[in-house]
């Protein structure tokens, strides 16, 4: 007698969170994401169906395999994965869990998904990301992208977040999720404060010299 897992029939698709690397096709006409672990070899689109990474001909998610898309229930838990060195350049995805799924304590393994939101972290220099630029690695036919500010993009292949969202389609939203605002050209706040302190010190010195000259004049 085979045990059957309990079935759920939600009125709306469940929401999950995961991290992934954004990618751009070699010809620059398509974008997508690639996973950070088991499914990293199979880039996927914003709306896509899972395939067995082992090449087996069963439908994902299969109970006797670990294929299928994966996500966690808690956004904070997904964000915590971005703290590790190997995942610092990944982005945070908010997804809709579609089709058949298997529920676990921490998340889902499921057949189809729609990526609703991609949150891009700061540039490596700490500034707010202005683009997704060539990360220097990739998969066959795909270039991995990473967050970059306007000053760090330089001559690399890059897309603005809005351009990435347009190529992705399906209503994807891409937003910058952290970093400090870039200072305009010229002196920053700390430099201006230092200059003001120097000018004040010079003014105090001149006033001291003038006071000494006045004293000598009155004594003569």
ZIVEN-V832317 format. One record per pair of residues at least 24 apart in sequence whose C-alpha atoms are under 8 Angstrom apart, sorted by the first residue. I is the first residue (numbers start at 1). J is the second residue. Records with the same first field share a line. If there is no record, write none. Layout:
I->J / J
This chain:
13->96 / 97 / 98
14->96 / 97 / 98
15->73 / 94 / 95 / 96 / 97
16->71 / 72 / 73 / 74 / 75 / 94 / 95 / 96 / 97 / 107 / 108
17->71 / 72 / 73 / 74 / 75 / 78 / 92 / 93 / 94 / 95
18->70 / 71 / 72 / 75 / 78 / 92 / 93 / 94 / 95
19->78 / 79 / 81 / 82 / 90 / 91 / 92 / 93
20->90 / 91 / 92 / 93
21->89 / 90 / 91 / 144 / 145 / 146
22->90 / 91 / 144 / 145 / 146
23->138 / 142 / 143 / 144 / 145
24->142 / 143 / 144 / 145
25->141 / 142 / 143
26->141 / 142 / 143
29->167
30->167 / 168
31->164 / 167 / 168
32->168
36->87
39->69
41->139
45->168
46->113 / 114 / 115 / 116 / 168 / 169 / 170 / 172
47->112 / 113 / 114 / 115 / 170
48->112 / 113 / 114
49->111 / 112 / 113
50->110 / 111 / 112
59->111
60->110 / 111
61->100 / 101 / 102 / 109 / 110 / 111
67->109
68->109 / 110 / 111
69->108 / 109 / 110 / 111 / 112 / 113
70->107 / 108 / 109 / 110
71->107 / 108 / 109
72->106 / 107 / 108
73->106 / 107 / 108
74->106 / 107
89->121 / 146 / 147
90->120 / 121 / 146
91->118 / 119 / 120 / 121
92->118 / 119 / 120
93->117 / 118 / 119
94->118
115->172
116->171 / 172 / 173
117->172 / 173 / 174 / 175
118->172 / 173 / 174 / 175
119->174 / 175 / 176 / 177
120->147 / 174 / 175 / 176 / 177 / 178
121->147 / 176 / 177 / 178 / 179
122->147 / 148 / 149 / 176 / 177 / 178 / 179 / 180
123->147 / 148 / 149 / 152 / 179
124->148
126->179 / 180
127->179 / 180 / 181 / 182
128->176 / 177 / 178 / 179 / 180 / 181 / 182
129->176 / 178 / 179
130->160 / 161 / 176
131->158 / 159 / 160 / 161
132->158 / 159 / 160 / 161
133->157 / 158 / 159
134->158
